[in-house]
Amino acid sequence: MKASSTRSAIKDLLGAPVHFGRPHTPDDQAWIESFIKTLKYHRDVPQSFAQVDDLVLWLRRFPDIYNNDPHSSLNYVTPLQALAGSKEVILNQRKQNLARARQRRYTAWQMARQNFTKVAVQAA
């Protein structure tokens, strides 16, 4: 893929500069390796592309898809929410929801325990 016609086609088609690292050293440009893996294994990626135009359309849509997906490295907040400064608000809301759910479960457990004790005493 180092042919000048291939490089110019990629540049014209995608509008992206073409850079080549040293052969057999994927660590030199780890960001592109990571990006290709993300593209390849994303859950919305089609199995195949019928035409090159379909691939180009997917590549143009991908930033929007990627930035609106929750990421595990961001505690399941989308990158757009994190960049907007909403991450801490969302995480605090989740903590409060978990605390309320924990309290409801504890209350339900106490009620069930009291009812069980009453039934056991009445049966005796």
DAVENCOR-V633934 format. One record per residue. RES is the residue in three letters. D_LAST is the distance of its C-alpha to the last C-alpha in whole Angstrom. Layout:
RES & D_LAST
RES & D_LAST
//
This chain:
MET & 85
LYS & 88
ALA & 90
SER & 92
SER & 91
THR & 88
ARG & 87
SER & 89
ALA & 87
ILE & 84
LYS & 85
ASP & 86
LEU & 84
LEU & 81
GLY & 83
ALA & 81
PRO & 83
VAL & 83
HIS & 83
PHE & 83
GLY & 82
ARG & 83
PRO & 82
HIS & 79
THR & 78
PRO & 75
ASP & 74
ASP & 77
GLN & 76
ALA & 72
TRP & 71
ILE & 73
GLU & 71
SER & 68
PHE & 69
ILE & 70
LYS & 66
THR & 65
LEU & 67
LYS & 66
TYR & 63
HIS & 62
ARG & 59
ASP & 62
VAL & 65
PRO & 66
GLN & 67
SER & 70
PHE & 73
ALA & 76
GLN & 78
VAL & 79
ASP & 79
ASP & 75
LEU & 74
VAL & 76
LEU & 74
TRP & 71
LEU & 72
ARG & 73
ARG & 70
PHE & 68
PRO & 68
ASP & 66
ILE & 64
TYR & 63
ASN & 63
ASN & 60
ASP & 58
PRO & 55
HIS & 56
SER & 54
SER & 56
LEU & 56
ASN & 52
TYR & 52
VAL & 54
THR & 58
PRO & 61
LEU & 62
GLN & 59
ALA & 60
LEU & 63
ALA & 63
GLY & 60
SER & 57
LYS & 55
GLU & 54
VAL & 53
ILE & 51
LEU & 49
ASN & 48
GLN & 47
ARG & 45
LYS & 43
GLN & 42
ASN & 41
LEU & 39
ALA & 38
ARG & 36
ALA & 35
ARG & 33
GLN & 32
ARG & 30
ARG & 29
TYR & 27
THR & 26
ALA & 24
TRP & 23
GLN & 21
MET & 20
ALA & 18
ARG & 17
GLN & 15
ASN & 14
PHE & 12
THR & 11
LYS & 10
VAL & 9
ALA & 6
VAL & 5
GLN & 5
ALA & 4
ALA & 0
//
